[in-house]
Every structure is written in structure tokens, then in C-alpha cells.
């Protein structure tokens, strides 16, 4: 069937029917669908474990096709706002199915061709995000703790690269990871430097 120009409203009506059918077909996998309030290019199916499938339609001289892709916008930005993209190691890309094949064929192709690639990639991306967040949190907690011990009680941003130290005449910078730290100290007396070195030797 050759491509016929459709308005956004016409496309949205077709996509609503397809998305509703696919959601019913994928009920065992836990997917649901809520039609958008306004006419939308993408219609979204929501599944368990942060899964989201986007269904859209494009046409060319060979006819209209339904495109299916999955969301990886499961992270947070530096301000804590959700929706940041987390890149999986194996991006499943998208698949397309000819509209003329019908709703059942489209749903079957999603189950057989796309979900086996998308769901493992999403699980890996979630693990990657959680590991990154755990590292980020531990790094921030260590940096904040060391800065407070160093006499500076100011609150550090979650992604601060360094903290500050000021004890008497001694000042400097602090850097930290989730399990180690670096100190840059200035204006130490020889006695203070000797005491620090001896302490480090003692606690090795």
C-alpha cells in the first residue's frame, strides 16, 4: 500500500488503536497503555522495571511503517531531575513493521524481535545507573566528611570535584573517590609535616 499523507490526528488515531492492541497482547509481560491527551507522534507503553516502548509511524513511497523503540531515559541529572539518558552497552536500536501487516503482526514482532534485545539492555543500563549513583553518593559523602573534619562546614554540591581544608595556618584542597582521598596541604610547619608522615607510617 503506497504512502498516503495523514494529518497528525489521523496518525494518532491509528497509533492509539495499535498501542492499545499491543498493550493487551503484551499483558503477560506487564505492559500497559494510556492514550495521550493530545495527538502525539509517539505513543508510549509502560512496562515493569522502568521499561517504556515508543510506537510511532512514518511513511515513504513503499508505504507506512510502524516504528518501535525503547526508552533508556532512566537517569538523573546533576540537579536530581529524572529523565537523563543512560547508554546501554548493547543498544537495541529500533525495529519497524509495515502497517498493512496489521496489529497482531506488529505486536508479535515486538514480542519476538524487540523485547529480547531491549529488556536485557535496559536491565544492564539500570545496573550501570545504580552503580554510577552509588559511586557518586559515596564520593560526595567522603568529600563532605573530610571537608567538615578540615574545618569547613559548607555544604558541597553532589558533583563537587574538590573540598577545602583550613586548620589554623594550614589550608589546602581535598579530593575523594568512593574509597580513597587526596590531600593537598599548604603552610605546614616542619613539625606538622613530620607528624603527618609519622602518623601515615604508623597506620599502614
Secondary structure, DSSP 8 states (H G I E B T S, - for coil): -------HHHHHHHHHHHHHHHHHHTGGGT-EE---SS--S-EEEE-STT-EEEEEEEEETTEEEEEEEE----EE-TTS-EEE----SS---EEEEEGGG-HHHHHHHIIIIIHHHHHHHHHHHHHHHHHHHHHHHHHHHHHHHHHHHTT------TT-S-EEEEETTEEEEEEE-SS-EEEEEES--HHHHHHHHHHHHHT-
